[in-house]
């Protein structure tokens, strides 16, 4: 396969994954957005976490909330737990890398807040520990996952929402996670500000 054929294959695979996700996740994305809107209207905040590319997605979501997405509006309370290297490395050093998000949630999370937990495999132990810490603080969870959902599925409760991308390919899952994040941001803007 030559480079142009490989590029076309990536585009076609991404399109196919997103079309499959649309059929499955459309009502669940709307439900997750409504849950986030209720949280924000109640004066609560959204914390987000993930590793690697998912850490980037957590930061991307937080920046769209704190600054703006596509409409002018006041900033909305969101914190990416992936950005403070001094905090992350001190927790990893003093406790364990599995605790880097959980420890922050124990300090910052409040009853009524939401954790946006992102893991393409669902097997990131520090994300699972973050979910457990969120529950202990009276928070609910919106999980962005893929593959078979991994062990993250077992950590979720009936009050949580899982947005599982129907793919086993990390790159396709991440691409779809970003689209889901943009859908959530758009729905939040539309519901809070209208057209």
C-alpha positions, 0 to 999 in steps of 0.5 A: 500500500502506497502512502496515499492509499494508507492516508485514504485508509486512515480517513475511511476508517475514521469515518466508519468509526464515527458513523458507527459511534453515531448510531450507538452514542447519539442519545448517550452524548445528549444525556451526558451533555444534559447531565453536565448542564445541570451540574454547571447550573447548580454551581458545580464543576467538571474535573477531567483526567486521562493519560497520554492523548487522553490527557490532551483530551482532558485539557482540551475539554477544560480549555473549551469550558474555561475560555469558550467553545464557539460562542461568546459566554462567561467561562465555565468551571472545569479543571484538567487534573493532568496539567500540574506537573509538580502536583502529579510528580509529588503524588507519584513520588510520595504515593503511587502513580495510580493515585495522581488523579484520585488524590487531586479529586479528594482535595478538589472534588465536591458533591455534585461535581462531575468527573470526565474520565477518559481512557481508550482501553478502560484499563488505566488504573489511575483513571479507575482510581479517580472514578472511585475517588469521585464516587467517594466525594459524591460525584458522578462520572462521565467516562469516555472509553473504547474497546470493551470498556476494560475494568473501568466498566466495573467501577461505574455505577448506575448514576454514571454515563459511559460513552464507549467508542465501538473500535479496538484501534486507539487512534480511531477511539481518540479521534472519536473522543475528540468529536464527542468532546466537541459535541458536549461543548456545543450542546452546553453552549446551545443549552446555556445560551441558545442560538 
